[in-house]
Amino acid sequence: QEFETKERERFQHELLQKNDDENGECVVRLPLIPRLIISVDRSGTLHQANENIDLAIEMFRQSDHGSKIIVGVELGGNPTRNDFRDFEPAFEIARREGLLPIAIHCGEVPMGLNEFEKDPVLLKAYEEAVSIIEFKPDRLGHALLFSDSLMETLLQQQNPSIPIECCPTSNVMTLELACRHGGNLIDGTKLHPQLGKWLKAGYPISINTDDSGLFCTDQTRELLLVAKAYGLERVELSEIVLSSVEHIFDPRGDTKERLRMDLRRRIDELMATT
């Protein structure tokens, strides 16, 4: 499990290999493999961004422990503050070093349909999203308010498409989609602007938690929510889980194969019980 640096201690309980389910029974889970993504805050300055990127590179290089734990860098935070292009030089440094993968949160605010948008605020959001896609980070965060033209651009990309980190509960709550259905998360998730399209197109996505303490969710609940909202069978859900392994940040190259084997074995066990 990848933790952003801003998420702090509230994940401590998730590092246990056993947890109690709703009935108080002990549920054996796959052990988590905690990894850290160093986050650049959009509310900060380019100087602060450079400091964070430099620190991540230094820690990755100088310590065996650091290179095992730190797996990438990202841009996140308040989407109404500043612009990816303000911080692009810092992420260019990370890319030139060739050590750490990059994730950019984007598409979290309304944007124009295309470059002919008249509203300057919507045009700016559109142009920022275009610049992020052109930068080609290793993953996109959220991307839930991308215009149809930008989604078409993503769907047509090859070699390879940029995977998207989807956080269903967070998206539903921040867009107040559940409010239209008496607070029902499942019905709210059905209104997600992009998730249904991604699933139908087979676009590379991973299902994640975002602010799990605030939204009272975890990885299992998020997967169950998506399955119920879109009528996914176990096989379809398993494919999403297994394919998301290909999107993890694994700069040392020693985690993906382990995860593939553990998840495949666990899925086979669960399938055999039905």
C-alpha positions in Angstrom: 0.0 0.0 0.0 1.4 3.4 -1.0 1.0 6.2 1.5 1.3 9.9 0.6 3.4 11.8 3.1 0.4 14.0 4.1 -1.6 11.0 5.4 0.4 10.4 8.6 -0.3 8.1 11.5 -3.9 7.2 10.8 -2.8 4.3 8.7 -1.0 2.6 11.6 -3.8 0.2 12.3 -3.9 -0.9 8.7 -0.4 -2.3 9.0 -1.7 -5.2 11.1 -2.0 -8.5 9.3 -5.2 -9.4 11.1 -8.3 -7.3 11.6 -11.8 -7.9 13.1 -14.7 -7.9 10.7 -18.1 -6.4 11.5 -19.1 -9.5 13.4 -16.0 -9.4 15.6 -14.4 -12.4 13.9 -10.7 -12.4 13.0 -10.1 -12.0 9.3 -6.7 -12.9 7.9 -5.6 -10.5 5.3 -2.6 -10.4 3.0 0.3 -8.5 4.8 0.6 -4.9 3.5 3.8 -3.8 1.9 4.0 -0.1 3.0 5.7 2.3 0.7 6.0 6.1 0.7 5.3 8.7 -2.0 6.8 12.1 -1.3 4.1 14.7 -2.0 4.5 18.2 -3.3 1.7 20.5 -2.1 0.1 22.7 -4.7 -0.4 25.4 -2.1 3.4 25.7 -1.7 6.2 27.3 -3.8 8.5 25.9 -6.5 11.3 26.2 -4.0 9.5 24.0 -1.6 8.7 21.6 -4.4 12.4 21.4 -5.3 13.2 20.7 -1.7 10.8 17.8 -1.5 12.0 16.3 -4.8 15.6 16.7 -3.9 15.0 15.0 -0.5 13.2 12.1 -2.1 16.0 11.5 -4.6 18.7 11.9 -1.8 16.9 9.4 0.5 16.4 6.9 -2.3 20.0 7.0 -3.3 21.8 7.1 0.0 20.0 4.4 2.0 19.0 0.8 1.3 16.1 1.3 3.7 15.1 4.6 1.9 15.2 3.0 -1.5 12.9 0.2 -0.3 10.4 2.6 1.3 10.4 5.7 -1.0 8.9 4.7 -4.3 7.8 7.9 -6.0 6.9 11.6 -6.0 3.6 13.3 -6.7 1.8 16.6 -6.9 -1.4 16.9 -4.8 -3.3 19.2 -2.4 -5.8 21.9 -2.9 -6.7 21.7 -6.7 -7.7 25.4 -6.7 -4.3 26.6 -5.8 -1.5 27.3 -8.3 -1.0 25.2 -11.4 0.9 22.1 -12.4 3.0 24.2 -14.8 4.3 26.2 -11.8 5.9 23.0 -10.5 6.8 21.3 -13.7 10.5 22.2 -13.4 10.7 20.3 -10.2 9.2 17.2 -11.7 11.4 17.5 -14.7 14.3 17.1 -12.3 12.8 13.9 -10.9 12.3 12.6 -14.4 15.8 13.4 -15.5 17.2 11.5 -12.5 15.3 8.5 -13.8 14.9 7.1 -10.3 11.4 7.8 -9.0 8.0 7.5 -10.8 5.7 10.5 -10.9 2.0 10.9 -10.1 0.0 14.1 -10.7 -3.4 14.8 -9.2 -5.6 16.5 -11.8 -9.1 17.0 -13.1 -10.5 17.8 -9.7 -12.1 21.1 -10.6 -14.5 22.0 -13.5 -12.8 22.7 -16.8 -13.7 23.8 -20.3 -14.6 21.4 -23.1 -11.7 22.5 -25.3 -9.2 25.2 -26.1 -12.0 27.5 -27.4 -13.6 27.9 -23.9 -14.5 31.5 -23.2 -14.5 31.4 -19.4 -10.9 32.1 -18.3 -11.1 30.0 -15.2 -12.5 26.9 -17.1 -10.0 27.5 -19.9 -7.1 27.6 -17.4 -8.2 24.3 -15.8 -8.5 22.7 -19.3 -5.0 24.0 -20.3 -3.5 22.7 -17.1 -5.0 19.2 -17.7 -3.6 19.2 -21.3 -0.2 20.1 -20.0 -0.3 17.2 -17.5 -1.3 14.7 -20.1 1.5 16.0 -22.4 4.0 15.7 -19.5 3.0 12.0 -19.4 3.4 11.2 -15.7 3.4 7.5 -14.6 0.0 7.9 -13.0 -2.9 10.4 -12.9 -4.8 11.0 -9.7 -8.6 11.3 -9.8 -9.1 12.8 -13.4 -12.8 12.7 -12.6 -13.7 16.1 -14.2 -11.8 15.7 -17.5 -13.7 16.9 -20.5 -14.8 14.4 -23.1 -12.1 15.5 -25.5 -9.4 14.9 -22.9 -10.8 11.5 -22.0 -10.8 10.6 -25.7 -7.2 11.7 -25.8 -6.4 9.4 -22.9 -8.4 6.5 -24.4 -6.5 6.8 -27.7 -3.0 6.8 -26.0 -0.7 4.0 -26.6 2.7 2.8 -25.3 1.1 2.8 -22.7 -2.0 4.6 -21.5 -1.5 6.6 -18.3 -3.1 4.7 -15.4 -5.6 6.5 -13.2 -5.9 6.3 -9.4 -9.6 6.3 -8.6 -10.9 7.0 -5.1 -14.7 6.3 -5.4 -15.9 7.4 -1.9 -13.8 10.5 -1.9 -15.0 11.5 -5.4 -18.6 10.9 -4.5 -18.4 12.8 -1.3 -16.5 15.8 -2.6 -18.8 16.1 -5.6 -21.8 15.6 -3.3 -23.2 12.9 -5.7 -24.7 10.9 -2.8 -26.8 13.9 -1.7 -29.0 13.4 -4.7 -30.0 10.0 -3.4 -30.4 10.5 0.3 -26.8 9.9 1.0 -26.7 6.4 -0.7 -23.0 5.8 -1.7 -23.9 3.1 -4.2 -26.3 5.4 -6.1 -23.9 8.2 -5.8 -21.1 6.1 -7.3 -23.3 5.3 -10.3 -23.1 9.1 -11.0 -19.3 9.2 -11.0 -18.4 11.3 -14.1 -15.8 8.9 -15.4 -15.7 5.5 -13.6 -18.3 3.8 -15.7 -16.6 4.9 -18.9 -13.2 3.6 -17.6 -14.7 0.2 -16.7 -16.5 -0.1 -20.0 -13.4 0.8 -22.0 -11.1 -1.4 -19.9 -9.0 1.6 -19.2 -6.1 1.0 -16.7 -7.3 2.1 -13.3 -6.7 1.2 -9.6 -9.3 1.5 -6.9 -8.0 3.3 -3.9 -8.8 5.0 -0.6 -8.4 8.7 -0.2 -8.6 10.2 3.3 -9.8 6.9 4.6 -10.1 8.2 8.2 -12.3 11.1 7.1 -14.5 9.0 4.9 -14.6 5.9 7.2 -13.5 3.6 4.4 -10.8 1.1 3.5 -9.7 -0.8 0.4 -12.2 -3.6 0.8 -15.1 -1.2 1.1 -14.0 0.7 -1.9 -13.9 -2.4 -4.1 -17.2 -3.6 -2.8 -18.7 -0.2 -3.5 -17.6 -0.3 -7.1 -18.8 -3.9 -7.5 -22.3 -3.1 -6.2 -22.6 0.2 -8.2 -21.6 -1.3 -11.5 -22.7 -4.9 -11.1 -19.2 -6.4 -11.3 -18.8 -10.1 -10.8 -16.0 -11.6 -8.8 -13.9 -12.4 -12.0 -14.2 -8.7 -13.2 -13.3 -7.4 -9.7 -10.3 -9.8 -9.6 -9.1 -8.5 -12.9 -9.2 -4.9 -11.7 -7.2 -5.9 -8.6 -4.6 -7.9 -10.4 -4.1 -5.4 -13.3 -3.6 -2.6 -10.8 -0.4 -4.3 -9.6 1.1 -3.2 -13.0 0.6 0.4 -11.9 2.3 0.3 -8.6 5.5 2.4 -8.1 8.3 -0.2 -7.9 11.5 1.5 -8.8 13.6 -1.3 -7.4 11.6 -3.9 -9.3 11.3 -6.3 -6.4 7.6 -5.9 -5.4 5.4 -6.5 -8.4 6.1 -10.2 -8.8 5.6 -10.8 -5.1 2.2 -9.0 -5.2 1.1 -10.9 -8.3 1.8 -14.2 -6.7 0.2 -13.3 -3.3 -2.9 -11.8 -4.9 -3.3 -14.6 -7.4 -3.1 -17.2 -4.6 -5.5 -15.4 -2.4 -8.0 -14.8 -5.3 -7.8 -18.5 -6.2 -8.6 -19.4 -2.6 -11.6 -17.1 -2.5 -12.9 -18.4 -5.8 -12.6 -22.0 -4.6 -14.9 -21.3 -1.6 -17.9 -20.4 -3.9 
